[in-house]
Amino acid sequence: MTYHNLNMNNFWQKFEKPILALAPMAGITDSACRQISKKYGADVTYSEMASVTALFHKPAKTLKLVGFNKSERPYVVQLFGNKPEHFEKAAKIITKEIKPDGIDINFGCPAKKVFSHGSGCALMNNIKLSREIIKAVCENTNLPVSIKIRAGLKNISALKFIEKTKDLPYSAVMVHGRTYESSFSGTVDFSLCEQVKKIIPDKIVLANGGIYDPEDAVKILKTYPLLDGLGIARGAWGRPWIFKQIKQLLACHPELACLSDRQVSGSQKIQDRSRNKFGMTKSKIKKIMIEHAKLIYKDKKELGMFEIRKHLCWYIKGFPGAAELRKKLVLAKSVGEIRKILK
């Protein structure tokens, strides 16, 4: 069996660690989100989930979904589905038409719509099919392949899934430290993420889930030193600068190495401590909001004005008078209106 992705262009092996990635999020990590996150410190960006079935039958719309700007590199396209033949064709199309830096396979999405069709996290229960899917992608691209999984579901854990697939030539794995049953609540098991690394020491392992604060990110990296990095998802909502803040803490504040090794809980509330640190004033946040709005409008025009609303609401979380400001922002019909409202 020949695999084409074992090459010298594996970007995963070229990073200084820890690696900080903008984790894939459906309906969130579009090109504008990736560009703004990359500018403010993300090392790797992921696309929204792209359906291999759509790429197999009518690829045009999905190819537009995963289009990207060169400033987003290294950029990874994430695929989801449940048929190896669809993954095979999708891998070929993405490699040829999109030319990203890597391809990721989704084995972790807990959404009912995805799970009920036997895709995402549901695949972890079917090792045979999962292996066929990984092989189908690896055999049909010269790009490094990665996978995203969960801590487990029902009778299978991430550790067993990795044991059963570790011989395959994927380059990296992002582990969401909650089970399927826990969805997006409850404690994140970062120790399990580190145990995955022990099974596959030659592959990159990123921990994901419940990382909302730069200080907590540093504590996780200190407590679990075998991890190669972190995947940040909802912690970057309205705070794309979180990546830069983590790096600043690691580089400029060695005293953090003395912080207590408490188990970090993914159930804690999103905190706003990072807003008033590192010079993140209201005026700077507003400037980034406008920058983000301009990027999404450039990419999606009028449709983008609807999609930017959720981002704007996240940005102003914790602002004095946020409720009134939110009412005005969700009615804005242009970047110019957003600029006037934020004056």
C-alpha positions as CSV (number, residue, x, y, z in Angstrom):
1,M,0.0,0.0,0.0
2,T,1.4,3.4,-1.0
3,Y,0.8,6.6,0.9
4,H,1.5,9.9,-0.7
5,N,1.5,12.2,2.3
6,L,4.8,11.1,3.8
7,N,6.9,13.9,2.4
8,M,9.1,16.8,3.4
9,N,6.3,19.3,3.2
10,N,4.7,18.3,6.5
11,F,4.2,21.7,8.2
12,W,3.3,20.0,11.5
13,Q,6.9,19.1,12.1
14,K,8.3,22.6,11.4
15,F,6.7,24.5,14.4
16,E,8.3,25.6,17.6
17,K,6.1,24.2,20.4
18,P,3.6,24.7,21.8
19,I,1.4,24.9,18.6
20,L,-1.7,27.1,19.0
21,A,-4.4,26.3,16.5
22,L,-7.8,27.9,15.7
23,A,-9.9,24.8,16.0
24,P,-12.6,24.1,13.3
25,M,-16.1,25.3,14.1
26,A,-19.1,25.0,11.8
27,G,-20.5,28.4,10.9
28,I,-17.7,30.2,12.7
29,T,-14.2,29.6,11.2
30,D,-14.7,31.1,7.8
31,S,-12.0,33.0,5.9
32,A,-12.5,36.2,7.8
33,C,-12.3,34.5,11.2
34,R,-9.2,32.6,10.2
35,Q,-7.5,35.8,8.9
36,I,-8.1,37.7,12.1
37,S,-7.1,34.8,14.3
38,K,-3.9,34.3,12.3
39,K,-3.0,38.0,12.5
40,Y,-3.4,37.8,16.3
41,G,-1.3,34.8,16.9
42,A,-2.8,31.5,15.7
43,D,-0.2,29.2,14.3
44,V,-2.6,27.0,12.3
45,T,-6.2,27.6,11.1
46,Y,-8.9,25.1,10.2
47,S,-11.8,25.4,7.8
48,E,-15.4,24.8,8.7
49,M,-16.5,21.2,8.2
50,A,-16.8,20.4,4.5
51,S,-19.1,17.6,3.4
52,V,-17.3,14.9,1.4
53,T,-20.7,13.8,0.0
54,A,-21.2,17.3,-1.4
55,L,-17.7,17.3,-2.8
56,F,-18.4,13.9,-4.4
57,H,-21.7,15.0,-6.1
58,K,-21.8,18.8,-6.5
59,P,-18.5,20.3,-5.3
60,A,-18.8,23.9,-6.4
61,K,-20.6,25.3,-3.3
62,T,-18.3,23.4,-0.9
63,L,-15.2,24.5,-2.8
64,K,-16.3,28.1,-2.3
65,L,-16.8,27.4,1.4
66,V,-13.2,26.2,1.9
67,G,-11.6,28.8,-0.2
68,F,-8.9,30.8,1.6
69,N,-6.5,33.7,1.7
70,K,-2.8,33.0,1.7
71,S,-2.5,34.9,5.0
72,E,-4.3,32.0,6.7
73,R,-1.5,29.5,6.0
74,P,-0.8,27.0,7.3
75,Y,-4.4,26.2,6.6
76,V,-6.2,22.8,7.0
77,V,-9.4,21.8,5.3
78,Q,-11.6,19.6,7.6
79,L,-13.7,16.9,5.9
80,F,-16.7,15.0,7.3
81,G,-18.8,12.1,6.1
82,N,-19.0,8.4,6.4
83,K,-18.2,6.8,3.0
84,P,-14.6,6.0,2.1
85,E,-15.2,6.5,-1.7
86,H,-16.5,10.0,-0.9
87,F,-13.4,10.8,1.1
88,E,-11.2,9.5,-1.7
89,K,-12.7,11.8,-4.3
90,A,-12.9,14.7,-1.8
91,A,-9.2,14.4,-0.9
92,K,-8.2,14.5,-4.6
93,I,-10.4,17.6,-5.3
94,I,-9.3,19.5,-2.2
95,T,-5.6,18.8,-3.0
96,K,-5.9,19.8,-6.6
97,E,-8.4,22.7,-6.5
98,I,-7.9,24.3,-3.0
99,K,-4.2,23.5,-2.3
100,P,-4.3,23.9,1.4
101,D,-1.5,22.8,3.7
102,G,-3.3,19.8,5.2
103,I,-6.5,17.8,5.3
104,D,-8.3,16.9,8.5
105,I,-10.8,14.2,9.1
106,N,-13.7,14.8,11.5
107,F,-14.2,12.0,14.0
108,G,-15.3,14.3,16.8
109,C,-18.4,16.3,15.9
110,P,-21.2,15.6,18.4
111,A,-24.0,17.5,16.6
112,K,-27.1,15.4,16.2
113,K,-27.5,16.2,12.5
114,V,-24.0,14.9,11.9
115,F,-24.0,12.0,14.4
116,S,-27.4,10.6,13.3
117,H,-26.0,10.1,9.8
118,G,-23.1,8.1,11.1
119,S,-20.5,10.8,10.7
120,G,-18.4,12.8,13.1
121,C,-18.1,11.3,16.5
122,A,-20.3,8.3,15.5
123,L,-17.4,7.0,13.4
124,M,-15.3,6.3,16.5
125,N,-17.5,3.3,17.3
126,N,-16.6,1.8,13.9
127,I,-12.9,1.2,13.8
128,K,-12.9,-0.7,10.6
129,L,-14.8,2.1,8.7
130,S,-12.6,4.7,10.4
131,R,-9.5,3.0,9.2
132,E,-10.8,2.8,5.6
133,I,-11.6,6.5,5.7
134,I,-8.2,7.5,6.9
135,K,-6.6,5.2,4.3
136,A,-8.7,6.7,1.6
137,V,-7.6,10.2,2.4
138,C,-3.9,9.3,2.9
139,E,-3.7,7.4,-0.4
140,N,-5.2,10.3,-2.4
141,T,-3.3,13.4,-1.3
142,N,0.3,14.5,-0.9
143,L,-0.7,16.7,2.0
144,P,-0.3,15.8,5.7
145,V,-3.4,14.3,7.1
146,S,-4.7,14.9,10.6
147,I,-7.7,13.7,12.6
148,K,-10.0,15.3,15.2
149,I,-11.5,13.0,17.8
150,R,-13.3,13.1,21.2
151,A,-12.4,11.6,24.6
152,G,-14.7,8.8,23.7
153,L,-18.3,7.6,23.5
154,K,-20.3,4.6,24.7
155,N,-17.8,1.7,24.8
156,I,-14.8,3.2,23.1
157,S,-12.3,5.7,24.4
158,A,-9.9,7.9,22.5
159,L,-7.1,5.7,23.7
160,K,-8.5,2.6,22.1
161,F,-9.3,4.5,18.9
162,I,-5.7,5.7,18.7
163,E,-4.3,2.3,19.5
164,K,-6.3,0.8,16.6
165,T,-5.3,3.5,14.1
166,K,-1.8,4.5,15.2
167,D,-0.1,2.5,12.4
168,L,-1.8,4.7,9.8
169,P,0.3,7.7,8.5
170,Y,-1.7,10.6,9.8
171,S,0.5,13.4,11.1
172,A,-1.5,15.0,13.9
173,V,-4.5,14.5,16.1
174,M,-6.6,17.1,18.0
175,V,-8.3,15.6,21.0
176,H,-11.4,17.2,22.4
177,G,-11.1,16.1,26.1
178,R,-14.9,15.6,26.6
179,T,-16.9,12.6,25.7
180,Y,-19.7,12.6,23.1
181,E,-22.2,12.3,26.0
182,S,-20.7,15.4,27.7
183,S,-20.9,17.4,24.4
184,F,-19.6,20.9,25.3
185,S,-20.1,20.9,29.0
186,G,-18.4,19.2,31.9
187,T,-14.7,18.7,32.8
188,V,-12.2,18.4,30.0
189,D,-9.8,15.4,30.5
190,F,-6.5,16.9,29.5
191,S,-4.7,13.9,31.1
192,L,-6.3,11.7,28.6
193,C,-5.1,14.0,25.8
194,E,-1.5,13.5,27.2
195,Q,-2.0,9.7,27.3
196,V,-2.8,9.8,23.6
197,K,0.6,11.5,23.0
198,K,2.3,8.6,24.9
199,I,0.7,6.1,22.4
200,I,1.8,8.1,19.3
201,P,5.0,10.0,20.3
202,D,5.9,10.6,16.7
203,K,2.7,12.3,15.8
204,I,1.5,15.8,16.9
205,V,-1.1,15.9,19.6
206,L,-3.2,19.0,20.4
207,A,-5.6,19.2,23.3
208,N,-8.9,20.9,22.8
209,G,-12.0,21.9,24.8
210,G,-12.9,24.5,27.5
211,I,-9.9,26.7,27.0
212,Y,-11.2,30.3,27.5
213,D,-8.4,32.1,29.2
214,P,-4.7,32.7,28.5
215,E,-3.6,31.9,32.0
216,D,-5.5,28.6,32.0
217,A,-3.9,27.7,28.6
218,V,-0.5,28.2,30.1
219,K,-1.4,26.1,33.2
220,I,-2.6,23.3,30.9
221,L,0.7,23.3,29.0
222,K,2.6,23.3,32.2
223,T,0.6,20.5,33.8
224,Y,0.7,18.3,30.7
225,P,4.1,19.0,29.2
226,L,3.9,16.1,26.7
227,L,1.2,17.9,24.7
228,D,2.4,19.6,21.5
229,G,-0.1,22.4,21.8
230,L,-3.7,23.4,22.0
231,G,-6.7,23.9,19.8
232,I,-8.7,27.0,20.8
233,A,-12.4,27.1,19.8
234,R,-15.0,29.0,21.7
235,G,-12.3,30.7,23.7
236,A,-11.5,32.7,20.5
237,W,-15.1,33.9,20.1
238,G,-14.9,37.7,20.1
239,R,-11.3,37.4,21.4
240,P,-9.0,36.4,18.5
241,W,-6.1,37.9,20.4
242,I,-6.1,35.0,22.9
243,F,-3.4,33.3,20.8
244,K,-1.1,36.2,21.1
245,Q,-1.8,36.6,24.8
246,I,-0.9,32.9,25.4
247,K,2.4,33.4,23.6
248,Q,3.1,36.6,25.5
249,L,2.5,34.9,28.8
250,L,4.8,32.0,27.8
251,A,7.5,34.3,26.6
252,C,7.4,37.3,29.0
253,H,6.1,35.9,32.3
254,P,8.3,33.0,33.4
255,E,6.8,33.4,36.9
256,L,3.8,31.5,35.6
257,A,5.9,28.3,35.8
258,C,5.2,28.5,39.6
259,L,1.4,28.5,39.2
260,S,-0.4,25.7,41.0
261,D,-1.0,22.5,39.0
262,R,-4.7,22.5,39.6
263,Q,-6.9,20.5,37.3
264,V,-8.4,22.9,34.8
265,S,-12.1,22.5,34.4
266,G,-13.8,23.0,31.1
267,S,-17.1,23.8,32.9
268,Q,-15.9,27.1,34.3
269,K,-17.6,30.2,32.9
270,I,-16.0,32.2,30.1
271,Q,-13.9,34.9,31.8
272,D,-13.2,38.4,30.6
273,R,-9.9,38.8,32.4
274,S,-7.9,38.9,29.2
275,R,-9.8,42.0,28.0
276,N,-8.0,44.4,30.2
277,K,-4.6,42.7,30.0
278,F,-1.9,43.2,27.4
279,G,-3.3,46.6,26.5
280,M,-6.6,45.3,25.2
281,T,-8.6,48.5,25.7
282,K,-12.1,49.1,24.5
283,S,-10.7,51.2,21.7
284,K,-8.4,48.5,20.5
285,I,-11.2,45.9,20.6
286,K,-13.5,48.2,18.6
287,K,-10.7,48.6,16.0
288,I,-10.4,44.8,15.7
289,M,-14.2,44.5,15.4
290,I,-14.2,46.9,12.4
291,E,-11.3,45.0,10.9
292,H,-13.1,41.7,11.2
293,A,-16.3,43.2,9.8
294,K,-14.4,44.6,6.8
295,L,-12.9,41.1,6.1
296,I,-16.2,39.3,6.2
297,Y,-17.9,41.9,4.0
298,K,-15.1,41.7,1.5
299,D,-15.5,38.0,1.3
300,K,-19.4,37.7,1.5
301,K,-20.8,41.1,0.8
302,E,-24.3,41.7,2.1
303,L,-24.6,38.2,3.3
304,G,-21.6,38.8,5.5
305,M,-23.5,41.5,7.4
306,F,-25.8,38.9,8.8
307,E,-22.9,36.6,9.8
308,I,-20.8,39.3,11.4
309,R,-23.6,40.0,14.0
310,K,-22.8,37.0,16.2
311,H,-19.1,38.0,16.2
312,L,-19.9,41.6,17.1
313,C,-22.0,40.4,20.1
314,W,-19.1,38.3,21.3
315,Y,-16.7,41.1,21.0
316,I,-18.7,43.5,23.2
317,K,-19.3,40.9,26.0
318,G,-18.5,42.7,29.3
319,F,-18.7,46.2,27.8
320,P,-20.6,48.8,29.9
321,G,-24.0,49.2,28.2
322,A,-23.4,46.0,26.2
323,A,-27.2,45.3,25.9
324,E,-28.0,48.6,24.3
325,L,-24.9,48.4,22.1
326,R,-25.9,44.9,21.0
327,K,-29.4,46.1,19.9
328,K,-27.8,48.7,17.6
329,L,-25.1,46.4,16.2
330,V,-27.5,43.6,15.1
331,L,-29.4,46.1,13.0
332,A,-26.3,47.5,11.2
333,K,-26.4,47.0,7.4
334,S,-22.9,48.1,6.5
335,V,-19.4,48.4,7.9
336,G,-19.9,52.1,7.9
337,E,-22.9,51.8,10.2
338,I,-20.9,49.6,12.6
339,R,-18.1,52.1,12.7
340,K,-20.6,54.9,13.6
341,I,-22.2,52.8,16.3
342,L,-18.8,52.1,17.9
343,K,-17.7,55.7,18.0
